[in-house]
Amino acid sequence: MSVLRKALALAGTSAAVATLLALPTGSASAASGPSSLVTLSGSFSVVDDDSTIFGSSYEYASSSFRQYLGTGPTHPYEYGADIKSACAGGEVYGTVSAKVTRSQHEDGSVYVKFYGRLFEGSSCSTDDIDGTYFTQGIGINLTPGQAKSGSFKVPMQFESGQDSVTVYYNIKNDVH
């Protein structure tokens, strides 16, 4: 047998062994259970406080939002995209996003964490973050069919003033 044929035979055998080693064994269990569709809806209340500059000058804005996030046996979590609020005073707005994680119980329960941010600058497209809110270690458990409501406030943290974004949320876990 020529050297080339031996090399090709060895390469083919190596590829076959690697493929067999990569296949799952019968002892590993596949994820199972229902899928969840989590509806996140609510509203923003935005406050632009220019009272330190212009006396008693406050401007307000509000907007609503709705987003759907899903988990299932092969999709254990999902990060929602940032949802942007209306802008107050031409310079203050907020964002909210959520992470939904599937429960280890495989019954359709989920765990939701929120991430909120306050932006303040010279326009409604600024990327200057002046406040944050994270539910680090604290989240919301939802069993199948359960809904919960609440709110959180993202205050101005990195500059003076009373700018803020309050997020009022409703979340519901629909299991399919």
N, C-alpha and C positions, 0 to 999 in steps of 0.2 A: 504494500500500500504506500502511495506516495506521501510525502510530508504534508502536502496541501490537503489530501483526503483525510489524513489523521487529524489535522487541525480542525477541519470542518466537522468531523465526527465528534471530536471532543467539545467543540462549541455547541453543537446540537444537543449533546448529552447534558452539558452544563445548563443550557437554557431549559431543558425539560425538568431537571432536578429543581432549579430555581422556581419554576412555575408550580410544581407540586408542593414545595415548601411554603409558598405564598398562599395556597388555598386554605380556607378556614377548615378547622376540624369539626367533627360532629359534636364535640363537647361544648363548644361555644354557643351560647344562646343568643338568638337574634332579638333585637328590641321589639317590643310589642305594645299593644295598648292603643287607645284612641288618640286622635289628633285634636288639638285645641285651636280655636280661632278666638283670639283676644281682641276685643274692641276697646280702643282707648279714645275717649272723646272728652270734650270739656271746653274751657274758655280761658283766656288770658285777661288780666287786668293790669295795665301798664301805667306807671306814674313817672312823669318827668318833673323833677323838683329843681326849678331854677330860682328858688326863693333866696338863696345866698347871693345870687347875681342880680336879680330883678325885683327884689322885695318878696311879696307873697305870690309868686308866679308858679302855678302848677298846671301841667297839661296831662290829659288822660287819653288812653286809647284802649280798645278792647277788641277781641276777635275770638272766634271759635275754631275748633279743630276736630278731626276724626282720623284715626289711623287703625289699620288692622294688622295684627302680628300673629303668626302661626307657629305651632310646634307640633311635633309628631314623633313616631318611633324612629325615624331616620333623620330627624331635624330637631335636636334637643333644645335649641335656643334660637332667638332672633333678636337682633338689634333694630329698633325703629330708626328711621331717618330723623334728623332734627326737624321739628315743626317750628316755624318762625311765627311770632306774634305780630300784631299790628305795631306800628311805631308811634310813640308819643313825643310831641315837641320836635319832631324832625331829627331826633338823635337817640332815643332810648327804645330798645326792643328786647325781647327775650326769646329763648328757644327751650323746648322740652323734647326729650327723647326717652325711650324706655327700652329696657331689656327684659324679655320674657324668657324664662327658663322652665323647661318641662320638669315635673316632679320625678324623683326616682321611684315613686310608688307605681308608676305606669297606669294610673287611674284617670288621667286627664287633668290632674291638678297642675297649676303653674305658680311660679313665683315671679313677681314683677318688681323691678327697680326703676326709679326715675332719675333722670339727669336734667337739671335745669341750669340755664345760664342767663345772665343779664349783660347786655351790651350797651355802652354809652360812649358817644363820640360826637363827631361833627356832622354825621348824616345817619340815615336809616340803613346804610350798608356798611357801617363800621364793623371791624372785627376786634375791637377793643373790649375784652371781657372785663367787667367790673364787679361781677358777683357770680357765685356758683352755688349749686345745691346738688348734693349727691346722696342717695339713700344707701350709703356705705354700710353694709352689714344689717341694714333695716330695709325691709321690703314688704310686699303685700302677698300673702298666700291666697290663692283663689281655687276652691274646689270646683268640680264640674258644675256648670250652670250658675255659679255664684257671681254676684256683682257687688262692687264697693265704690264708694265715693269719698272724696276728701280734697284737701288743698295743701299747698305749700307755697311759701314766699321766698323769693330770691332777692335779698336786699343788696344795696350798694355796699361793697366791701372794700374796694381798693381806692376809693376817693371819698371826699366828704359829700354830703347830700343825702336826700331821702328817696332817690330813684329806686324803683322796685318793680318787680314783675310777680304777680300772684297767679298761680296755676290752679284752677279748679278742675278736677278730673273725675271721670266716671270710667270704670273698667269692668268688663264683663267677660267671663270665660265660657264660651260656647263649645261644647265637646261634640265631635262628629265621629 
